[in-house]
């Protein structure tokens, strides 16, 4: 593996957050779009929703009819006059690799969906294609072998139709790698490892990756890096760049604990090339942070936009992708927020929250849009997207009328 030039990594650091964070609570109204139920239709949804150009929502549920882990892919179609129609477009058969879809889906220009499963002994990358009759057919693009890990991340798609993702295990050191899955002329797909982690450059890449306009790949690993403040390291942010026919790995930030640790959510990239993400723990209160990384004169620099405290309605353990709109960031925390006695997530109390971060001078203002109770409104949110009106829409893994999770939408008071 080629080493990055010292100028790219020596100055990478996390500056202290500028000023004091401002935190407020909003009174957004939660609407339950759909209540998942264990008897039918799939339950325990995972990852984020995908919205197509017609406003249809697509997602995955880890468990499906019959038993946990089988899993489903579902569609919610808007109905004239309001509401959605829920339909299961595919149910996995529960075999070794047809088990437990993991997280978010991606759609190509032809309307095909791509995703991954965790499997029981190994996972797969799959494609779902719509037919004229409304039926979706599955194609298994690749099944990971025993040396390639058991749980590929959700995938992303480039303009040429190549898929990219990560595996938390496998590779030469069995601590994970970044992969590319490319269509082959004449049929079939080619699977290759672009970078295999060794430990100091990170390990356990859980979140998947994002691509910039130049084809550079960015992601996080939950552990590894140079810090000794965490057992097995506090995690890293990495960049893979393509040069002279090979991929060059650069650690652009190594977490140390006070600036965050355990980054397990995907990164978000803005038009200027700045990276935004979450670290699930660490920070000033040990409850996680939202961070920004910017390339300044060839050196990556960063700062914390918000340190979660897990008290007074603030969230804890942010572990999902951020959504950027109008300069504001939207995301969720798995715990903290409301329902402090109703949910215990990774040792933190609370059922999670939806938050908005907005620039406010040299600070960022944090607004908690909704605190979950773990009851009818759900618990353990999986991230949000924004609908055509800018309202956050997402899923919770727990709670709801049938205790299988909910699809929810938040609207501000003026939009009721």
Order of alpha helices (4+ residues) and beta strands (2+ residues): alpha-beta-beta-beta-beta-beta-beta-beta-beta-beta-beta-beta-beta-beta-beta-beta-beta-beta-beta-beta-beta-beta-beta-beta-beta-beta-beta-beta-beta-beta-beta-beta-beta-beta-beta
